[in-house]
Amino acid sequence: MKKTGKALIVYEDNLTLGWGAECAAFIAQDAFEFLDAPVMRVAGPDVPAMPYARTMQDFFMPNAEKIASAIRKLARY
């Protein structure tokens, strides 16, 4: 993080109240002076549970396209 000044956290859980939020909080607390952009997270949407239907699972889970889009957005910051 000292080299890039940016952090992207990817995890397969709901965005809100997930462990990724805790990681982002630790990064913001312990490495704030090294950040050039806000800590970004790529995660599932805030829904009650993982859907059973395969197409809905593909929508829910982070994938290469979502991650690449977040990386590009973070790089432009």
DSSP file (Angstrom, degrees, kcal/mol; ACC not computed):
  #  RESIDUE AA STRUCTURE BP1 BP2  ACC     N-H-->O    O-->H-N    N-H-->O    O-->H-N    TCO  KAPPA ALPHA  PHI   PSI    X-CA   Y-CA   Z-CA
    1    1 A M     >        0   0    0      0, 0.0     4,-2.9     0, 0.0     5,-0.2   0.000 360.0 360.0 360.0 -32.4    0.0    0.0    0.0
    2    2 A K  T  4  +     0   0    0      1,-0.2    29,-0.0     2,-0.2     0, 0.0   0.868 360.0  47.8 -63.0 -34.2    2.9    2.4    0.6
    3    3 A K  T  4 S+     0   0    0      1,-0.1    -1,-0.2     3,-0.1     0, 0.0   0.926 125.8  24.6 -72.0 -45.5    4.0    1.9   -3.0
    4    4 A T  T  4 S-     0   0    0      2,-0.2    -2,-0.2     1,-0.0    -1,-0.1   0.793  85.1-142.2 -94.1 -30.3    0.6    2.4   -4.7
    5    5 A G  S  < S+     0   0    0     -4,-2.9    31,-4.0     1,-0.3    32,-1.0   0.608  70.6  95.0  76.7  11.1   -1.3    4.5   -2.1
    6    6 A K        -     0   0    0     29,-0.2     2,-0.4    -5,-0.2    -1,-0.3  -0.950  53.7-163.2-136.0 153.8   -4.5    2.6   -3.0
    7    7 A A        -     0   0    0     31,-0.4    33,-2.3    -2,-0.3     2,-0.4  -0.993   3.5-174.0-141.0 131.8   -6.3   -0.4   -1.5
    8    8 A L  E     -a   40   0A   0     -2,-0.4     2,-0.5    31,-0.2    33,-0.2  -0.994   9.4-161.8-124.2 125.1   -9.0   -2.7   -3.1
    9    9 A I  E     -a   41   0A   0     31,-2.7    33,-2.9    -2,-0.4     2,-0.5  -0.930   5.9-170.7-110.2 125.5  -10.7   -5.3   -0.9
   10   10 A V  E     +a   42   0A   0     -2,-0.5     2,-0.3    31,-0.2    33,-0.2  -0.965  16.2 155.4-118.1 128.0  -12.5   -8.1   -2.7
   11   11 A Y  E     -     0   0A   0     31,-2.2     2,-0.9    -2,-0.5    33,-0.3  -0.993  45.6-123.0-152.6 156.3  -14.7  -10.6   -0.7
   12   12 A E  E    S+     0   0A   0     -2,-0.3     2,-0.3    31,-0.2    31,-0.1  -0.433  79.8  81.5 -99.5  57.9  -17.6  -12.9   -1.3
   13   13 A D  E    S-     0   0A   0     -2,-0.9    31,-2.4    31,-0.1    -2,-0.2  -0.853  92.3 -59.6-144.0 177.6  -20.0  -11.6    1.3
   14   14 A N  E     -a   44   0A   0     -2,-0.3     4,-0.2    29,-0.2    32,-0.2  -0.326  45.9-126.8 -61.7 148.9  -22.5   -8.7    1.7
   15   15 A L  S >  S+     0   0    0     29,-1.3     3,-0.8    28,-0.1     2,-0.3   0.935  90.5  66.3 -64.1 -47.5  -20.9   -5.3    1.3
   16   16 A T  T 3  S-     0   0    0      1,-0.2    -2,-0.1     4,-0.1     3,-0.1  -0.595 115.7  -0.7 -83.6 135.5  -22.3   -3.9    4.5
   17   17 A L  T 3  S+     0   0    0     -2,-0.3    -1,-0.2     1,-0.2     2,-0.1   0.674  97.4 132.7  64.2  21.4  -21.1   -5.3    7.9
   18   18 A G  S X> S-     0   0    0     -3,-0.8     4,-1.0    -4,-0.2     3,-0.8  -0.385  76.3 -99.1 -91.2 176.5  -18.8   -7.9    6.2
   19   19 A W  H 3> S+     0   0    0      1,-0.2     4,-2.3     2,-0.2     5,-0.1   0.762 120.5  67.2 -69.2 -22.2  -15.2   -8.6    7.1
   20   20 A G  H 3> S+     0   0    0      1,-0.2     4,-2.5     2,-0.2    -1,-0.2   0.848  96.0  54.8 -64.4 -33.2  -14.1   -6.4    4.2
   21   21 A A  H <> S+     0   0    0     -3,-0.8     4,-2.0     2,-0.2    -1,-0.2   0.882 107.8  49.6 -65.5 -37.9  -15.5   -3.4    6.1
   22   22 A E  H  X S+     0   0    0     -4,-1.0     4,-2.4     2,-0.2    -2,-0.2   0.913 110.1  50.1 -66.6 -42.4  -13.3   -4.3    9.0
   23   23 A C  H  X S+     0   0    0     -4,-2.3     4,-2.5     1,-0.2    -2,-0.2   0.924 110.5  50.3 -60.3 -43.9  -10.3   -4.6    6.8
   24   24 A A  H  X S+     0   0    0     -4,-2.5     4,-2.6     1,-0.2    -1,-0.2   0.886 109.6  51.3 -61.7 -38.7  -11.1   -1.2    5.3
   25   25 A A  H  X S+     0   0    0     -4,-2.0     4,-2.2     2,-0.2    -1,-0.2   0.909 110.1  48.7 -65.4 -41.9  -11.4    0.2    8.8
   26   26 A F  H  X S+     0   0    0     -4,-2.4     4,-3.0     2,-0.2     5,-0.3   0.915 112.5  48.2 -63.9 -42.4   -8.0   -1.2    9.8
   27   27 A I  H  X S+     0   0    0     -4,-2.5     4,-2.5     1,-0.2    -2,-0.2   0.936 113.0  47.5 -63.3 -45.6   -6.3    0.2    6.7
   28   28 A A  H  X S+     0   0    0     -4,-2.6     4,-0.5    -5,-0.2    -1,-0.2   0.861 117.0  44.6 -63.6 -34.9   -7.9    3.6    7.2
   29   29 A Q  H  < S+     0   0    0     -4,-2.2    -2,-0.2    -5,-0.2    -1,-0.2   0.922 124.9  28.6 -74.8 -45.3   -6.8    3.6   10.8
   30   30 A D  H  < S+     0   0    0     -4,-3.0    -2,-0.2    -5,-0.2    -3,-0.2   0.659 132.6  27.9 -95.7 -17.2   -3.3    2.3   10.4
   31   31 A A  H >X S+     0   0    0     -4,-2.5     3,-1.7    -5,-0.3     4,-0.6   0.095  73.8 124.0-133.3  24.5   -2.3    3.5    7.0
   32   32 A F  G >< S+     0   0    0     -4,-0.5     3,-1.3     1,-0.3    -3,-0.1   0.868  73.1  58.5 -56.4 -39.7   -4.3    6.6    6.4
   33   33 A E  G 34 S+     0   0    0      1,-0.3    -1,-0.3    -3,-0.1    -2,-0.1   0.682 105.3  51.1 -67.9 -15.7   -1.2    8.8    5.7
   34   34 A F  G <4 S+     0   0    0     -3,-1.7     2,-0.3     2,-0.0    -1,-0.3   0.553  87.4 104.8 -94.7  -9.7   -0.2    6.4    2.8
   35   35 A L    <<  +     0   0    0     -3,-1.3   -29,-0.2    -4,-0.6   -30,-0.1  -0.554  38.1 176.7 -81.1 133.1   -3.6    6.5    1.0
   36   36 A D  S    S+     0   0    0    -31,-4.0   -30,-0.2    -2,-0.3    -1,-0.1   0.455  76.8  22.8-103.7  -7.7   -4.0    8.5   -2.2
   37   37 A A  S    S-     0   0    0    -32,-1.0    -1,-0.2     3,-0.0   -30,-0.1  -0.955  96.9 -81.6-150.2 161.6   -7.6    7.3   -2.6
   38   38 A P        -     0   0    0      0, 0.0   -31,-0.4     0, 0.0     2,-0.3  -0.332  53.8 -97.6 -65.6 152.7  -10.4    5.9   -0.5
   39   39 A V        -     0   0    0    -33,-0.1     2,-0.3   -15,-0.1   -31,-0.2  -0.575  45.8-153.4 -69.1 128.6  -10.3    2.2    0.3
   40   40 A M  E     -a    8   0A   0    -33,-2.3   -31,-2.7    -2,-0.3     2,-0.4  -0.798   7.5-157.4-108.6 150.9  -12.6    0.5   -2.2
   41   41 A R  E     -a    9   0A   0     -2,-0.3     2,-0.5   -33,-0.2   -31,-0.2  -0.983   8.3-163.2-128.1 138.5  -14.5   -2.8   -1.7
   42   42 A V  E     +a   10   0A   0    -33,-2.9   -31,-2.2    -2,-0.4     2,-0.3  -0.987  38.7 130.7-116.7 119.4  -15.9   -5.2   -4.2
   43   43 A A  E     -     0   0A   0     -2,-0.5   -29,-0.2   -33,-0.2   -31,-0.2  -0.871  57.8 -65.8-152.8-178.8  -18.5   -7.6   -2.7
   44   44 A G  E     -a   14   0A   0    -31,-2.4   -29,-1.3   -33,-0.3    17,-0.1  -0.329  61.4 -92.3 -72.7 161.9  -21.9   -9.0   -3.0
   45   45 A P        -     0   0    0      0, 0.0     2,-1.8     0, 0.0    -1,-0.1  -0.251  46.1 -92.1 -70.5 164.9  -25.0   -6.8   -2.8
   46   46 A D  S    S+     0   0    0    -32,-0.2   -32,-0.0    -3,-0.1     3,-0.0  -0.579  74.4 136.1 -81.8  83.0  -26.7   -6.2    0.5
   47   47 A V        -     0   0    0     -2,-1.8   -33,-0.1     1,-0.1     3,-0.1  -0.871  65.4-107.4-124.4 159.7  -29.3   -9.0    0.3
   48   48 A P  S    S-     0   0    0      0, 0.0     2,-0.3     0, 0.0   -34,-0.1   0.864  89.8  -7.1 -59.7 -40.6  -30.4  -11.4    3.0
   49   49 A A  S    S-     0   0    0     -3,-0.0     0, 0.0     0, 0.0     0, 0.0  -0.977  81.8 -80.1-153.4 162.4  -28.7  -14.6    1.6
   50   50 A M        -     0   0    0     -2,-0.3     7,-0.1     1,-0.1     6,-0.0  -0.491  56.1-117.6 -63.6 128.4  -26.9  -16.0   -1.3
   51   51 A P        -     0   0    0      0, 0.0    -1,-0.1     0, 0.0     9,-0.0  -0.309   9.3-141.9 -69.0 154.8  -29.4  -16.9   -4.0
   52   52 A Y  S    S+     0   0    0      4,-0.1     2,-0.1     5,-0.0     5,-0.0   0.810  74.5  93.6 -84.9 -33.3  -29.9  -20.5   -5.1
   53   53 A A  S  > S-     0   0    0      1,-0.1     4,-2.2     2,-0.1     3,-0.2  -0.403  76.6-134.3 -66.1 134.1  -30.4  -19.8   -8.8
   54   54 A R  H  > S+     0   0    0      1,-0.2     4,-2.1     2,-0.2     5,-0.2   0.882 104.4  51.8 -57.7 -42.8  -27.1  -20.0  -10.8
   55   55 A T  H  > S+     0   0    0      1,-0.2     4,-1.4     2,-0.2    -1,-0.2   0.874 110.9  48.2 -65.1 -35.4  -27.8  -16.8  -12.7
   56   56 A M  H  > S+     0   0    0     -3,-0.2     4,-2.3     2,-0.2    -1,-0.2   0.845 107.9  55.1 -72.7 -32.8  -28.5  -15.0   -9.5
   57   57 A Q  H  X S+     0   0    0     -4,-2.2     4,-2.7     2,-0.2    -2,-0.2   0.901 105.9  52.1 -64.3 -39.9  -25.3  -16.4   -7.9
   58   58 A D  H  < S+     0   0    0     -4,-2.1    -1,-0.2     1,-0.2    -2,-0.2   0.870 111.1  47.9 -62.8 -36.3  -23.4  -15.0  -10.9
   59   59 A F  H  < S+     0   0    0     -4,-1.4    -2,-0.2    -5,-0.2    -1,-0.2   0.888 115.2  45.8 -67.9 -39.4  -25.0  -11.6  -10.2
   60   60 A F  H  < S+     0   0    0     -4,-2.3    -2,-0.2   -16,-0.1    -3,-0.2   0.920  99.1  75.5 -72.0 -46.4  -24.2  -11.8   -6.5
   61   61 A M  S  < S-     0   0    0     -4,-2.7     2,-0.1    -5,-0.1   -49,-0.1  -0.364  86.1-110.1 -75.8 144.1  -20.6  -13.0   -6.6
   62   62 A P        -     0   0    0      0, 0.0     2,-0.3     0, 0.0    -1,-0.1  -0.457  44.3-177.6 -63.3 142.8  -17.6  -10.7   -7.4
   63   63 A N     >  -     0   0    0     -2,-0.1     4,-2.5    -4,-0.1     5,-0.2  -0.809  43.2 -88.3-136.2 178.4  -16.1  -11.7  -10.8
   64   64 A A  H  > S+     0   0    0     -2,-0.3     4,-2.7     1,-0.2     5,-0.2   0.862 123.9  52.8 -59.8 -37.6  -13.2  -10.6  -13.0
   65   65 A E  H  > S+     0   0    0      2,-0.2     4,-2.2     1,-0.2    -1,-0.2   0.925 111.0  45.4 -65.4 -45.0  -15.3   -7.9  -14.7
   66   66 A K  H  > S+     0   0    0      2,-0.2     4,-2.0     1,-0.2    -2,-0.2   0.901 115.4  47.7 -64.8 -40.8  -16.4   -6.3  -11.4
   67   67 A I  H  X S+     0   0    0     -4,-2.5     4,-2.4     2,-0.2    -2,-0.2   0.928 111.6  49.4 -67.0 -45.1  -12.9   -6.4  -10.0
   68   68 A A  H  X S+     0   0    0     -4,-2.7     4,-2.4    -5,-0.2    -2,-0.2   0.892 110.4  51.6 -61.6 -39.9  -11.3   -5.0  -13.2
   69   69 A S  H  X S+     0   0    0     -4,-2.2     4,-2.3     1,-0.2    -1,-0.2   0.913 110.8  47.6 -63.1 -42.6  -13.9   -2.2  -13.2
   70   70 A A  H  X S+     0   0    0     -4,-2.0     4,-2.6     2,-0.2    -2,-0.2   0.884 110.5  52.2 -66.0 -38.4  -13.1   -1.3   -9.6
   71   71 A I  H  X S+     0   0    0     -4,-2.4     4,-2.6     2,-0.2    -2,-0.2   0.923 110.5  47.9 -63.5 -43.8   -9.3   -1.4  -10.3
   72   72 A R  H  X S+     0   0    0     -4,-2.4     4,-1.8     2,-0.2    -2,-0.2   0.916 112.6  48.8 -62.6 -42.6   -9.8    1.0  -13.3
   73   73 A K  H  X S+     0   0    0     -4,-2.3     4,-0.8     1,-0.2    -2,-0.2   0.916 113.4  47.0 -62.6 -43.5  -11.9    3.4  -11.1
   74   74 A L  H >< S+     0   0    0     -4,-2.6     3,-0.6     1,-0.2    -2,-0.2   0.883 109.7  53.4 -66.2 -39.0   -9.4    3.3   -8.3
   75   75 A A  H 3< S+     0   0    0     -4,-2.6    -1,-0.2     1,-0.2    -2,-0.2   0.833 106.8  52.7 -65.7 -32.6   -6.5    3.9  -10.8
   76   76 A R  H 3<        0   0    0     -4,-1.8    -1,-0.2     1,-0.2    -2,-0.2   0.684 360.0 360.0 -75.2 -17.8   -8.3    7.0  -12.2
   77   77 A Y    <<        0   0    0     -4,-0.8    -1,-0.2    -3,-0.6    -2,-0.1   0.517 360.0 360.0 -64.3 360.0   -8.7    8.5   -8.7
